[in-house]
Amino acid sequence: MYNSRKKPAEEVPYADTAIWSCTNDGCNGWMRDEYSFDEVPTCSQCQSPMERSMKSLPVLADTGFGYKKMTKPAPKAKE
Ligand SMILES: [Zn+2]
């Protein structure tokens, strides 16, 4: 029988993921690159500029908009 509910996350695979991390010492703010919409996002906690980094994160299993954006970049056909 088809179960539309997501399976419980028992064994979540981890992968190095592109993120933005806060440049402010003492602030541990960061966000996934695929969820950032600005060229250089600012920290949501202290408004400092952020820098690209890598972090080992659980792999996103569902096709959220961020994941879709990452795997299927929109072609720039028109100006
Ligand atoms: Zn910050």
N, CA, C, O and the ligand as a Tripos MOL2 file, in Angstrom:
@<TRIPOS>MOLECULE
protein
  317   315    80     0     0
PROTEIN
NO_CHARGES

@<TRIPOS>ATOM
      1 N           0.8530   -1.1970    0.0000 N.3       1 MET1
      2 CA          0.0000    0.0000    0.0000 C.3       1 MET1
      3 C           0.8820    1.2380    0.0000 C.2       1 MET1
      4 O           1.8760    1.3140    0.7220 O.2       1 MET1
      5 N           0.5080    2.1820   -0.8040 N.am      2 TYR2
      6 CA          1.3530    3.3600   -0.9320 C.3       2 TYR2
      7 C           1.2640    4.2320    0.3090 C.2       2 TYR2
      8 O           0.1800    4.5480    0.8000 O.2       2 TYR2
      9 N           2.3990    4.6000    0.7840 N.am      3 ASN3
     10 CA          2.4530    5.4380    1.9690 C.3       3 ASN3
     11 C           3.0160    6.7950    1.5710 C.2       3 ASN3
     12 O           4.1800    6.9030    1.1860 O.2       3 ASN3
     13 N           2.1990    7.8160    1.6650 N.am      4 SER4
     14 CA          2.6290    9.1310    1.2070 C.3       4 SER4
     15 C           3.4930    9.8510    2.2420 C.2       4 SER4
     16 O           4.1250   10.8660    1.9460 O.2       4 SER4
     17 N           3.5090    9.3250    3.4230 N.am      5 ARG5
     18 CA          4.3090    9.9890    4.4550 C.3       5 ARG5
     19 C           5.7800    9.6230    4.2940 C.2       5 ARG5
     20 O           6.1270    8.5390    3.8240 O.2       5 ARG5
     21 N           6.6080   10.5340    4.6880 N.am      6 LYS6
     22 CA          8.0380   10.2800    4.5740 C.3       6 LYS6
     23 C           8.4750    9.2500    5.6040 C.2       6 LYS6
     24 O           7.9370    9.1500    6.7070 O.2       6 LYS6
     25 N           9.4620    8.5040    5.1900 N.am      7 LYS7
     26 CA         10.0090    7.5370    6.1230 C.3       7 LYS7
     27 C          10.7780    8.2740    7.2200 C.2       7 LYS7
     28 O          11.3530    9.3370    6.9830 O.2       7 LYS7
     29 N          10.7810    7.7120    8.3910 N.am      8 PRO8
     30 CA         11.5760    8.3370    9.4540 C.3       8 PRO8
     31 C          13.0510    8.2940    9.1120 C.2       8 PRO8
     32 O          13.5520    7.3160    8.5560 O.2       8 PRO8
     33 N          13.7290    9.3610    9.4510 N.am      9 ALA9
     34 CA         15.1510    9.4360    9.1360 C.3       9 ALA9
     35 C          15.9320    8.5710   10.1060 C.2       9 ALA9
     36 O          16.2130    8.9760   11.2340 O.2       9 ALA9
     37 N          16.2710    7.3970    9.6620 N.am     10 GLU10
     38 CA         17.0080    6.4950   10.5400 C.3      10 GLU10
     39 C          18.4980    6.5960   10.2590 C.2      10 GLU10
     40 O          19.2990    6.8840   11.1480 O.2      10 GLU10
     41 N          18.8480    6.3560    9.0160 N.am     11 GLU11
     42 CA         20.2450    6.4700    8.6390 C.3      11 GLU11
     43 C          20.3730    7.5580    7.5870 C.2      11 GLU11
     44 O          20.1930    7.3200    6.3930 O.2      11 GLU11
     45 N          20.6800    8.7350    8.0510 N.am     12 VAL12
     46 CA         20.7780    9.8600    7.1380 C.3      12 VAL12
     47 C          22.1910    9.9510    6.5870 C.2      12 VAL12
     48 O          23.1480   10.0900    7.3490 O.2      12 VAL12
     49 N          22.3260    9.8770    5.2890 N.am     13 PRO13
     50 CA         23.6700   10.0190    4.7140 C.3      13 PRO13
     51 C          24.1540   11.4600    4.8220 C.2      13 PRO13
     52 O          23.3730   12.4000    4.6760 O.2      13 PRO13
     53 N          25.4050   11.6170    5.0690 N.am     14 TYR14
     54 CA         25.9980   12.9410    5.1550 C.3      14 TYR14
     55 C          26.8790   13.1790    3.9390 C.2      14 TYR14
     56 O          27.4700   12.2500    3.3890 O.2      14 TYR14
     57 N          26.9520   14.4210    3.5360 N.am     15 ALA15
     58 CA         27.8100   14.7750    2.4180 C.3      15 ALA15
     59 C          28.3440   16.1820    2.6340 C.2      15 ALA15
     60 O          27.6970   17.0200    3.2610 O.2      15 ALA15
     61 N          29.5170   16.4210    2.1110 N.am     16 ASP16
     62 CA         30.0500   17.7730    2.1700 C.3      16 ASP16
     63 C          29.1640   18.6760    1.3300 C.2      16 ASP16
     64 O          28.9420   18.4270    0.1460 O.2      16 ASP16
     65 N          28.6690   19.7170    1.9550 N.am     17 THR17
     66 CA         27.7010   20.5870    1.3160 C.3      17 THR17
     67 C          28.2320   22.0150    1.3110 C.2      17 THR17
     68 O          28.8320   22.4770    2.2810 O.2      17 THR17
     69 N          28.0000   22.6930    0.2090 N.am     18 ALA18
     70 CA         28.4080   24.0900    0.1310 C.3      18 ALA18
     71 C          27.5150   24.9280    1.0270 C.2      18 ALA18
     72 O          26.2880   24.8580    0.9500 O.2      18 ALA18
     73 N          28.1390   25.7090    1.8640 N.am     19 ILE19
     74 CA         27.3760   26.5750    2.7680 C.3      19 ILE19
     75 C          27.9810   27.9670    2.7710 C.2      19 ILE19
     76 O          29.0480   28.2050    2.2070 O.2      19 ILE19
     77 N          27.2870   28.8630    3.4070 N.am     20 TRP20
     78 CA         27.8380   30.1810    3.7270 C.3      20 TRP20
     79 C          28.0050   30.2320    5.2350 C.2      20 TRP20
     80 O          27.0760   29.9110    5.9760 O.2      20 TRP20
     81 N          29.1680   30.6300    5.6850 N.am     21 SER21
     82 CA         29.3660   30.7380    7.1240 C.3      21 SER21
     83 C          29.6790   32.1800    7.4820 C.2      21 SER21
     84 O          30.2960   32.9210    6.7170 O.2      21 SER21
     85 N          29.2340   32.5450    8.6610 N.am     22 CYS22
     86 CA         29.3910   33.9220    9.1170 C.3      22 CYS22
     87 C          30.8630   34.2310    9.3570 C.2      22 CYS22
     88 O          31.5960   33.4030    9.8980 O.2      22 CYS22
     89 N          31.2930   35.4180    8.9580 N.am     23 THR23
     90 CA         32.6930   35.8050    9.1430 C.3      23 THR23
     91 C          32.9320   36.4120   10.5120 C.2      23 THR23
     92 O          34.0730   36.6910   10.8830 O.2      23 THR23
     93 N          31.8810   36.6130   11.2500 N.am     24 ASN24
     94 CA         32.0130   37.2340   12.5650 C.3      24 ASN24
     95 C          32.4920   36.2190   13.6020 C.2      24 ASN24
     96 O          31.8120   35.2300   13.8760 O.2      24 ASN24
     97 N          33.6470   36.4700   14.1630 N.am     25 ASP25
     98 CA         34.1210   35.5870   15.2350 C.3      25 ASP25
     99 C          33.1350   35.6450   16.3920 C.2      25 ASP25
    100 O          32.6740   36.7190   16.7790 O.2      25 ASP25
    101 N          32.8270   34.5090   16.9220 N.am     26 GLY26
    102 CA         31.8840   34.4750   18.0240 C.3      26 GLY26
    103 C          30.4610   34.2460   17.5780 C.2      26 GLY26
    104 O          29.5710   34.0520   18.4070 O.2      26 GLY26
    105 N          30.2310   34.2660   16.2610 N.am     27 CYS27
    106 CA         28.9040   33.9510   15.7420 C.3      27 CYS27
    107 C          29.0090   32.6550   14.9610 C.2      27 CYS27
    108 O          29.8970   32.5040   14.1220 O.2      27 CYS27
    109 N          28.1380   31.7470   15.2190 N.am     28 ASN28
    110 CA         28.1990   30.4560   14.5270 C.3      28 ASN28
    111 C          27.1300   30.3510   13.4480 C.2      28 ASN28
    112 O          26.7220   29.2540   13.0680 O.2      28 ASN28
    113 N          26.6880   31.4840   12.9680 N.am     29 GLY29
    114 CA         25.6380   31.4810   11.9450 C.3      29 GLY29
    115 C          26.1400   30.9130   10.6280 C.2      29 GLY29
    116 O          27.2800   31.1470   10.2280 O.2      29 GLY29
    117 N          25.2780   30.1670    9.9650 N.am     30 TRP30
    118 CA         25.6030   29.6360    8.6350 C.3      30 TRP30
    119 C          24.3070   29.2610    7.9460 C.2      30 TRP30
    120 O          23.2620   29.1370    8.5860 O.2      30 TRP30
    121 N          24.3810   29.0840    6.6490 N.am     31 MET31
    122 CA         23.2090   28.6450    5.9030 C.3      31 MET31
    123 C          23.6480   27.8400    4.7000 C.2      31 MET31
    124 O          24.7580   28.0050    4.1940 O.2      31 MET31
    125 N          22.7730   26.9760    4.2540 N.am     32 ARG32
    126 CA         23.0850   26.2000    3.0570 C.3      32 ARG32
    127 C          23.1370   27.1240    1.8490 C.2      32 ARG32
    128 O          22.3200   28.0330    1.7000 O.2      32 ARG32
    129 N          24.1110   26.8690    0.9990 N.am     33 ASP33
    130 CA         24.2640   27.6920   -0.2020 C.3      33 ASP33
    131 C          23.0050   27.6190   -1.0610 C.2      33 ASP33
    132 O          22.6020   28.6140   -1.6630 O.2      33 ASP33
    133 N          22.3890   26.4480   -1.1160 N.am     34 GLU34
    134 CA         21.2140   26.2930   -1.9750 C.3      34 GLU34
    135 C          19.9980   27.0400   -1.4420 C.2      34 GLU34
    136 O          18.9960   27.1830   -2.1430 O.2      34 GLU34
    137 N          20.0830   27.5100   -0.2170 N.am     35 TYR35
    138 CA         18.9720   28.2800    0.3470 C.3      35 TYR35
    139 C          19.2530   29.7760    0.3600 C.2      35 TYR35
    140 O          18.4440   30.5660    0.8460 O.2      35 TYR35
    141 N          20.3980   30.1530   -0.1740 N.am     36 SER36
    142 CA         20.7050   31.5770   -0.2130 C.3      36 SER36
    143 C          20.2980   32.1320   -1.5640 C.2      36 SER36
    144 O          20.4850   31.4930   -2.5990 O.2      36 SER36
    145 N          19.7500   33.3100   -1.5380 N.am     37 PHE37
    146 CA         19.2660   33.9070   -2.7820 C.3      37 PHE37
    147 C          20.0980   35.1110   -3.1870 C.2      37 PHE37
    148 O          19.9380   35.6450   -4.2840 O.2      37 PHE37
    149 N          20.9690   35.5270   -2.3130 N.am     38 ASP38
    150 CA         21.8140   36.6630   -2.6320 C.3      38 ASP38
    151 C          23.1690   36.1690   -3.1020 C.2      38 ASP38
    152 O          23.5780   35.0480   -2.8010 O.2      38 ASP38
    153 N          23.8550   37.0210   -3.8410 N.am     39 GLU39
    154 CA         25.1820   36.6290   -4.3010 C.3      39 GLU39
    155 C          26.1120   36.4260   -3.1040 C.2      39 GLU39
    156 O          26.8800   35.4660   -3.0420 O.2      39 GLU39
    157 N          26.0180   37.3480   -2.1700 N.am     40 VAL40
    158 CA         26.7290   37.1960   -0.9000 C.3      40 VAL40
    159 C          25.7270   37.4730    0.2090 C.2      40 VAL40
    160 O          25.4190   38.6290    0.5000 O.2      40 VAL40
    161 N          25.2270   36.4260    0.8170 N.am     41 PRO41
    162 CA         24.2070   36.6230    1.8500 C.3      41 PRO41
    163 C          24.8020   37.2220    3.1130 C.2      41 PRO41
    164 O          26.0060   37.1460    3.3570 O.2      41 PRO41
    165 N          23.9350   37.8120    3.8970 N.am     42 THR42
    166 CA         24.3560   38.3200    5.1920 C.3      42 THR42
    167 C          23.8030   37.4110    6.2800 C.2      42 THR42
    168 O          22.7550   36.7840    6.1250 O.2      42 THR42
    169 N          24.5240   37.3620    7.3620 N.am     43 CYS43
    170 CA         24.1370   36.4840    8.4620 C.3      43 CYS43
    171 C          22.7860   36.9270    9.0320 C.2      43 CYS43
    172 O          22.5510   38.1110    9.2770 O.2      43 CYS43
    173 N          21.9130   35.9500    9.2340 N.am     44 SER44
    174 CA         20.5920   36.2940    9.7590 C.3      44 SER44
    175 C          20.6530   36.6220   11.2390 C.2      44 SER44
    176 O          19.6970   37.1480   11.8080 O.2      44 SER44
    177 N          21.7770   36.3120   11.8570 N.am     45 GLN45
    178 CA         21.8770   36.5440   13.2940 C.3      45 GLN45
    179 C          22.5590   37.8710   13.6250 C.2      45 GLN45
    180 O          22.1500   38.5720   14.5500 O.2      45 GLN45
    181 N          23.6090   38.2130   12.8590 N.am     46 CYS46
    182 CA         24.3520   39.4190   13.2190 C.3      46 CYS46
    183 C          24.5610   40.3470   12.0220 C.2      46 CYS46
    184 O          25.2150   41.3830   12.1450 O.2      46 CYS46
    185 N          24.0130   39.9820   10.8790 N.am     47 GLN47
    186 CA         24.0670   40.8320    9.6790 C.3      47 GLN47
    187 C          25.4780   41.0100    9.1320 C.2      47 GLN47
    188 O          25.7230   41.9210    8.3420 O.2      47 GLN47
    189 N          26.4010   40.1570    9.5400 N.am     48 SER48
    190 CA         27.7480   40.2320    8.9900 C.3      48 SER48
    191 C          27.7740   39.5580    7.6230 C.2      48 SER48
    192 O          26.9350   38.7030    7.3390 O.2      48 SER48
    193 N          28.7280   39.9330    6.7740 N.am     49 PRO49
    194 CA         28.8700   39.2270    5.5060 C.3      49 PRO49
    195 C          29.2520   37.7720    5.7420 C.2      49 PRO49
    196 O          29.8260   37.4210    6.7730 O.2      49 PRO49
    197 N          28.9250   36.9480    4.7800 N.am     50 MET50
    198 CA         29.2100   35.5190    4.9440 C.3      50 MET50
    199 C          30.1740   35.0710    3.8610 C.2      50 MET50
    200 O          30.2770   35.6950    2.8040 O.2      50 MET50
    201 N          30.8710   33.9920    4.1340 N.am     51 GLU51
    202 CA         31.8250   33.4820    3.1660 C.3      51 GLU51
    203 C          31.5270   32.0200    2.8750 C.2      51 GLU51
    204 O          30.9940   31.2880    3.7100 O.2      51 GLU51
    205 N          31.8890   31.6240    1.6620 N.am     52 ARG52
    206 CA         31.6520   30.2470    1.2440 C.3      52 ARG52
    207 C          32.4820   29.2830    2.0730 C.2      52 ARG52
    208 O          33.6320   29.5550    2.4160 O.2      52 ARG52
    209 N          31.8780   28.1690    2.3800 N.am     53 SER53
    210 CA         32.5790   27.1420    3.1330 C.3      53 SER53
    211 C          31.9400   25.8000    2.8190 C.2      53 SER53
    212 O          30.9810   25.7130    2.0510 O.2      53 SER53
    213 N          32.4830   24.7710    3.4210 N.am     54 MET54
    214 CA         31.9230   23.4400    3.2640 C.3      54 MET54
    215 C          31.5890   22.8850    4.6330 C.2      54 MET54
    216 O          32.2720   23.1610    5.6200 O.2      54 MET54
    217 N          30.5380   22.1050    4.6760 N.am     55 LYS55
    218 CA         30.1290   21.5250    5.9430 C.3      55 LYS55
    219 C          29.5100   20.1680    5.6570 C.2      55 LYS55
    220 O          28.8090   19.9870    4.6620 O.2      55 LYS55
    221 N          29.7780   19.2260    6.5370 N.am     56 SER56
    222 CA         29.1750   17.9070    6.3780 C.3      56 SER56
    223 C          27.7670   17.9460    6.9310 C.2      56 SER56
    224 O          27.5600   18.1280    8.1310 O.2      56 SER56
    225 N          26.7960   17.7730    6.0410 N.am     57 LEU57
    226 CA         25.3880   17.8980    6.4240 C.3      57 LEU57
    227 C          24.6050   16.6950    5.9450 C.2      57 LEU57
    228 O          25.0170   16.0070    5.0100 O.2      57 LEU57
    229 N          23.4740   16.4400    6.5850 N.am     58 PRO58
    230 CA         22.5980   15.3790    6.0940 C.3      58 PRO58
    231 C          22.1330   15.6950    4.6770 C.2      58 PRO58
    232 O          21.7830   16.8350    4.3690 O.2      58 PRO58
    233 N          22.1330   14.6940    3.8310 N.am     59 VAL59
    234 CA         21.6990   14.8890    2.4580 C.3      59 VAL59
    235 C          20.1940   15.1160    2.4360 C.2      59 VAL59
    236 O          19.4330   14.4010    3.0880 O.2      59 VAL59
    237 N          19.7850   16.1110    1.6860 N.am     60 LEU60
    238 CA         18.3590   16.3890    1.5780 C.3      60 LEU60
    239 C          17.7290   15.3730    0.6470 C.2      60 LEU60
    240 O          18.0790   15.2900   -0.5300 O.2      60 LEU60
    241 N          16.8060   14.6110    1.1780 N.am     61 ALA61
    242 CA         16.2400   13.5230    0.3920 C.3      61 ALA61
    243 C          15.0920   13.9990   -0.4930 C.2      61 ALA61
    244 O          14.9120   13.4960   -1.6020 O.2      61 ALA61
    245 N          14.3320   14.9450   -0.0170 N.am     62 ASP62
    246 CA         13.1790   15.3840   -0.8080 C.3      62 ASP62
    247 C          13.6030   16.4660   -1.7940 C.2      62 ASP62
    248 O          14.7200   16.9800   -1.7270 O.2      62 ASP62
    249 N          12.7160   16.7970   -2.6910 N.am     63 THR63
    250 CA         13.0400   17.7750   -3.7200 C.3      63 THR63
    251 C          12.4700   19.1320   -3.3400 C.2      63 THR63
    252 O          11.5100   19.6170   -3.9390 O.2      63 THR63
    253 N          13.0770   19.7200   -2.3480 N.am     64 GLY64
    254 CA         12.6910   21.0770   -1.9910 C.3      64 GLY64
    255 C          13.1290   22.0480   -3.0750 C.2      64 GLY64
    256 O          13.8950   21.6870   -3.9690 O.2      64 GLY64
    257 N          12.6540   23.2490   -2.9950 N.am     65 PHE65
    258 CA         12.9730   24.2090   -4.0630 C.3      65 PHE65
    259 C          14.4690   24.4700   -4.1230 C.2      65 PHE65
    260 O          15.0260   24.6910   -5.1980 O.2      65 PHE65
    261 N          15.1120   24.4420   -2.9720 N.am     66 GLY66
    262 CA         16.5390   24.6960   -2.9550 C.3      66 GLY66
    263 C          17.3030   23.5920   -3.6540 C.2      66 GLY66
    264 O          18.2450   23.8430   -4.4060 O.2      66 GLY66
    265 N          16.8860   22.3750   -3.3960 N.am     67 TYR67
    266 CA         17.5510   21.2330   -4.0080 C.3      67 TYR67
    267 C          17.3480   21.2630   -5.5190 C.2      67 TYR67
    268 O          18.2600   20.9610   -6.2880 O.2      67 TYR67
    269 N          16.1500   21.6300   -5.9250 N.am     68 LYS68
    270 CA         15.8420   21.6930   -7.3440 C.3      68 LYS68
    271 C          16.6890   22.7590   -8.0330 C.2      68 LYS68
    272 O          17.1740   22.5740   -9.1500 O.2      68 LYS68
    273 N          16.8460   23.8540   -7.3470 N.am     69 LYS69
    274 CA         17.6410   24.9470   -7.8930 C.3      69 LYS69
    275 C          19.0810   24.4890   -8.1160 C.2      69 LYS69
    276 O          19.7400   24.8970   -9.0730 O.2      69 LYS69
    277 N          19.5470   23.6380   -7.2190 N.am     70 MET70
    278 CA         20.9380   23.2240   -7.2830 C.3      70 MET70
    279 C          21.1490   22.2030   -8.3960 C.2      70 MET70
    280 O          22.1690   22.2370   -9.0850 O.2      70 MET70
    281 N          20.1970   21.3030   -8.5730 N.am     71 THR71
    282 CA         20.3910   20.2210   -9.5310 C.3      71 THR71
    283 C          19.9260   20.6160  -10.9340 C.2      71 THR71
    284 O          20.3480   20.0230  -11.9260 O.2      71 THR71
    285 N          19.0660   21.6060  -11.0020 N.am     72 LYS72
    286 CA         18.5110   21.9720  -12.2960 C.3      72 LYS72
    287 C          18.5630   23.4910  -12.4610 C.2      72 LYS72
    288 O          17.5470   24.1650  -12.2890 O.2      72 LYS72
    289 N          19.7020   24.0190  -12.7820 N.am     73 PRO73
    290 CA         19.8080   25.4670  -12.9420 C.3      73 PRO73
    291 C          18.9960   25.9400  -14.1350 C.2      73 PRO73
    292 O          18.9800   25.3110  -15.1930 O.2      73 PRO73
    293 N          18.3340   27.0440  -13.9390 N.am     74 ALA74
    294 CA         17.4880   27.5620  -15.0080 C.3      74 ALA74
    295 C          18.3410   28.1550  -16.1200 C.2      74 ALA74
    296 O          19.1980   28.9990  -15.8600 O.2      74 ALA74
    297 N          18.1160   27.7280  -17.3410 N.am     75 PRO75
    298 CA         18.8770   28.3060  -18.4600 C.3      75 PRO75
    299 C          18.4710   29.7550  -18.7060 C.2      75 PRO75
    300 O          17.2960   30.1150  -18.6260 O.2      75 PRO75
    301 N          19.4500   30.5550  -18.9990 N.am     76 LYS76
    302 CA         19.1730   31.9620  -19.2260 C.3      76 LYS76
    303 C          18.9660   32.1880  -20.7070 C.2      76 LYS76
    304 O          19.9020   32.4920  -21.4480 O.2      76 LYS76
    305 N          17.7240   32.0340  -21.1220 N.am     77 ALA77
    306 CA         17.4250   32.0860  -22.5440 C.3      77 ALA77
    307 C          17.1430   33.5010  -23.0110 C.2      77 ALA77
    308 O          17.5530   33.9100  -24.0980 O.2      77 ALA77
    309 N          16.4370   34.2400  -22.1700 N.am     78 LYS78
    310 CA         16.0540   35.5890  -22.5950 C.3      78 LYS78
    311 C          16.7050   36.6350  -21.7080 C.2      78 LYS78
    312 O          17.1640   36.3460  -20.6030 O.2      78 LYS78
    313 N          16.7320   37.8070  -22.1990 N.am     79 GLU79
    314 CA         17.3130   38.8890  -21.4100 C.3      79 GLU79
    315 C          16.2540   39.5370  -20.5390 C.2      79 GLU79
    316 O          16.5530   40.4740  -19.7980 O.2      79 GLU79
    317 ZN         26.6920   36.0140   12.2170 Zn       80 ZN80
@<TRIPOS>BOND
     1     1     2 1
     2     2     3 1
     3     3     4 2
     4     3     5 am
     5     5     6 1
     6     6     7 1
     7     7     8 2
     8     7     9 am
     9     9    10 1
    10    10    11 1
    11    11    12 2
    12    11    13 am
    13    13    14 1
    14    14    15 1
    15    15    16 2
    16    15    17 am
    17    17    18 1
    18    18    19 1
    19    19    20 2
    20    19    21 am
    21    21    22 1
    22    22    23 1
    23    23    24 2
    24    23    25 am
    25    25    26 1
    26    26    27 1
    27    27    28 2
    28    27    29 am
    29    29    30 1
    30    30    31 1
    31    31    32 2
    32    31    33 am
    33    33    34 1
    34    34    35 1
    35    35    36 2
    36    35    37 am
    37    37    38 1
    38    38    39 1
    39    39    40 2
    40    39    41 am
    41    41    42 1
    42    42    43 1
    43    43    44 2
    44    43    45 am
    45    45    46 1
    46    46    47 1
    47    47    48 2
    48    47    49 am
    49    49    50 1
    50    50    51 1
    51    51    52 2
    52    51    53 am
    53    53    54 1
    54    54    55 1
    55    55    56 2
    56    55    57 am
    57    57    58 1
    58    58    59 1
    59    59    60 2
    60    59    61 am
    61    61    62 1
    62    62    63 1
    63    63    64 2
    64    63    65 am
    65    65    66 1
    66    66    67 1
    67    67    68 2
    68    67    69 am
    69    69    70 1
    70    70    71 1
    71    71    72 2
    72    71    73 am
    73    73    74 1
    74    74    75 1
    75    75    76 2
    76    75    77 am
    77    77    78 1
    78    78    79 1
    79    79    80 2
    80    79    81 am
    81    81    82 1
    82    82    83 1
    83    83    84 2
    84    83    85 am
    85    85    86 1
    86    86    87 1
    87    87    88 2
    88    87    89 am
    89    89    90 1
    90    90    91 1
    91    91    92 2
    92    91    93 am
    93    93    94 1
    94    94    95 1
    95    95    96 2
    96    95    97 am
    97    97    98 1
    98    98    99 1
    99    99   100 2
   100    99   101 am
   101   101   102 1
   102   102   103 1
   103   103   104 2
   104   103   105 am
   105   105   106 1
   106   106   107 1
   107   107   108 2
   108   107   109 am
   109   109   110 1
   110   110   111 1
   111   111   112 2
   112   111   113 am
   113   113   114 1
   114   114   115 1
   115   115   116 2
   116   115   117 am
   117   117   118 1
   118   118   119 1
   119   119   120 2
   120   119   121 am
   121   121   122 1
   122   122   123 1
   123   123   124 2
   124   123   125 am
   125   125   126 1
   126   126   127 1
   127   127   128 2
   128   127   129 am
   129   129   130 1
   130   130   131 1
   131   131   132 2
   132   131   133 am
   133   133   134 1
   134   134   135 1
   135   135   136 2
   136   135   137 am
   137   137   138 1
   138   138   139 1
   139   139   140 2
   140   139   141 am
   141   141   142 1
   142   142   143 1
   143   143   144 2
   144   143   145 am
   145   145   146 1
   146   146   147 1
   147   147   148 2
   148   147   149 am
   149   149   150 1
   150   150   151 1
   151   151   152 2
   152   151   153 am
   153   153   154 1
   154   154   155 1
   155   155   156 2
   156   155   157 am
   157   157   158 1
   158   158   159 1
   159   159   160 2
   160   159   161 am
   161   161   162 1
   162   162   163 1
   163   163   164 2
   164   163   165 am
   165   165   166 1
   166   166   167 1
   167   167   168 2
   168   167   169 am
   169   169   170 1
   170   170   171 1
   171   171   172 2
   172   171   173 am
   173   173   174 1
   174   174   175 1
   175   175   176 2
   176   175   177 am
   177   177   178 1
   178   178   179 1
   179   179   180 2
   180   179   181 am
   181   181   182 1
   182   182   183 1
   183   183   184 2
   184   183   185 am
   185   185   186 1
   186   186   187 1
   187   187   188 2
   188   187   189 am
   189   189   190 1
   190   190   191 1
   191   191   192 2
   192   191   193 am
   193   193   194 1
   194   194   195 1
   195   195   196 2
   196   195   197 am
   197   197   198 1
   198   198   199 1
   199   199   200 2
   200   199   201 am
   201   201   202 1
   202   202   203 1
   203   203   204 2
   204   203   205 am
   205   205   206 1
   206   206   207 1
   207   207   208 2
   208   207   209 am
   209   209   210 1
   210   210   211 1
   211   211   212 2
   212   211   213 am
   213   213   214 1
   214   214   215 1
   215   215   216 2
   216   215   217 am
   217   217   218 1
   218   218   219 1
   219   219   220 2
   220   219   221 am
   221   221   222 1
   222   222   223 1
   223   223   224 2
   224   223   225 am
   225   225   226 1
   226   226   227 1
   227   227   228 2
   228   227   229 am
   229   229   230 1
   230   230   231 1
   231   231   232 2
   232   231   233 am
   233   233   234 1
   234   234   235 1
   235   235   236 2
   236   235   237 am
   237   237   238 1
   238   238   239 1
   239   239   240 2
   240   239   241 am
   241   241   242 1
   242   242   243 1
   243   243   244 2
   244   243   245 am
   245   245   246 1
   246   246   247 1
   247   247   248 2
   248   247   249 am
   249   249   250 1
   250   250   251 1
   251   251   252 2
   252   251   253 am
   253   253   254 1
   254   254   255 1
   255   255   256 2
   256   255   257 am
   257   257   258 1
   258   258   259 1
   259   259   260 2
   260   259   261 am
   261   261   262 1
   262   262   263 1
   263   263   264 2
   264   263   265 am
   265   265   266 1
   266   266   267 1
   267   267   268 2
   268   267   269 am
   269   269   270 1
   270   270   271 1
   271   271   272 2
   272   271   273 am
   273   273   274 1
   274   274   275 1
   275   275   276 2
   276   275   277 am
   277   277   278 1
   278   278   279 1
   279   279   280 2
   280   279   281 am
   281   281   282 1
   282   282   283 1
   283   283   284 2
   284   283   285 am
   285   285   286 1
   286   286   287 1
   287   287   288 2
   288   287   289 am
   289   289   290 1
   290   290   291 1
   291   291   292 2
   292   291   293 am
   293   293   294 1
   294   294   295 1
   295   295   296 2
   296   295   297 am
   297   297   298 1
   298   298   299 1
   299   299   300 2
   300   299   301 am
   301   301   302 1
   302   302   303 1
   303   303   304 2
   304   303   305 am
   305   305   306 1
   306   306   307 1
   307   307   308 2
   308   307   309 am
   309   309   310 1
   310   310   311 1
   311   311   312 2
   312   311   313 am
   313   313   314 1
   314   314   315 1
   315   315   316 2
@<TRIPOS>SUBSTRUCTURE
     1 MET1         2 RESIDUE 1 A MET
     2 TYR2         6 RESIDUE 1 A TYR
     3 ASN3        10 RESIDUE 1 A ASN
     4 SER4        14 RESIDUE 1 A SER
     5 ARG5        18 RESIDUE 1 A ARG
     6 LYS6        22 RESIDUE 1 A LYS
     7 LYS7        26 RESIDUE 1 A LYS
     8 PRO8        30 RESIDUE 1 A PRO
     9 ALA9        34 RESIDUE 1 A ALA
    10 GLU10       38 RESIDUE 1 A GLU
    11 GLU11       42 RESIDUE 1 A GLU
    12 VAL12       46 RESIDUE 1 A VAL
    13 PRO13       50 RESIDUE 1 A PRO
    14 TYR14       54 RESIDUE 1 A TYR
    15 ALA15       58 RESIDUE 1 A ALA
    16 ASP16       62 RESIDUE 1 A ASP
    17 THR17       66 RESIDUE 1 A THR
    18 ALA18       70 RESIDUE 1 A ALA
    19 ILE19       74 RESIDUE 1 A ILE
    20 TRP20       78 RESIDUE 1 A TRP
    21 SER21       82 RESIDUE 1 A SER
    22 CYS22       86 RESIDUE 1 A CYS
    23 THR23       90 RESIDUE 1 A THR
    24 ASN24       94 RESIDUE 1 A ASN
    25 ASP25       98 RESIDUE 1 A ASP
    26 GLY26      102 RESIDUE 1 A GLY
    27 CYS27      106 RESIDUE 1 A CYS
    28 ASN28      110 RESIDUE 1 A ASN
    29 GLY29      114 RESIDUE 1 A GLY
    30 TRP30      118 RESIDUE 1 A TRP
    31 MET31      122 RESIDUE 1 A MET
    32 ARG32      126 RESIDUE 1 A ARG
    33 ASP33      130 RESIDUE 1 A ASP
    34 GLU34      134 RESIDUE 1 A GLU
    35 TYR35      138 RESIDUE 1 A TYR
    36 SER36      142 RESIDUE 1 A SER
    37 PHE37      146 RESIDUE 1 A PHE
    38 ASP38      150 RESIDUE 1 A ASP
    39 GLU39      154 RESIDUE 1 A GLU
    40 VAL40      158 RESIDUE 1 A VAL
    41 PRO41      162 RESIDUE 1 A PRO
    42 THR42      166 RESIDUE 1 A THR
    43 CYS43      170 RESIDUE 1 A CYS
    44 SER44      174 RESIDUE 1 A SER
    45 GLN45      178 RESIDUE 1 A GLN
    46 CYS46      182 RESIDUE 1 A CYS
    47 GLN47      186 RESIDUE 1 A GLN
    48 SER48      190 RESIDUE 1 A SER
    49 PRO49      194 RESIDUE 1 A PRO
    50 MET50      198 RESIDUE 1 A MET
    51 GLU51      202 RESIDUE 1 A GLU
    52 ARG52      206 RESIDUE 1 A ARG
    53 SER53      210 RESIDUE 1 A SER
    54 MET54      214 RESIDUE 1 A MET
    55 LYS55      218 RESIDUE 1 A LYS
    56 SER56      222 RESIDUE 1 A SER
    57 LEU57      226 RESIDUE 1 A LEU
    58 PRO58      230 RESIDUE 1 A PRO
    59 VAL59      234 RESIDUE 1 A VAL
    60 LEU60      238 RESIDUE 1 A LEU
    61 ALA61      242 RESIDUE 1 A ALA
    62 ASP62      246 RESIDUE 1 A ASP
    63 THR63      250 RESIDUE 1 A THR
    64 GLY64      254 RESIDUE 1 A GLY
    65 PHE65      258 RESIDUE 1 A PHE
    66 GLY66      262 RESIDUE 1 A GLY
    67 TYR67      266 RESIDUE 1 A TYR
    68 LYS68      270 RESIDUE 1 A LYS
    69 LYS69      274 RESIDUE 1 A LYS
    70 MET70      278 RESIDUE 1 A MET
    71 THR71      282 RESIDUE 1 A THR
    72 LYS72      286 RESIDUE 1 A LYS
    73 PRO73      290 RESIDUE 1 A PRO
    74 ALA74      294 RESIDUE 1 A ALA
    75 PRO75      298 RESIDUE 1 A PRO
    76 LYS76      302 RESIDUE 1 A LYS
    77 ALA77      306 RESIDUE 1 A ALA
    78 LYS78      310 RESIDUE 1 A LYS
    79 GLU79      314 RESIDUE 1 A GLU
    80 ZN80       317 GROUP 0 **** ****
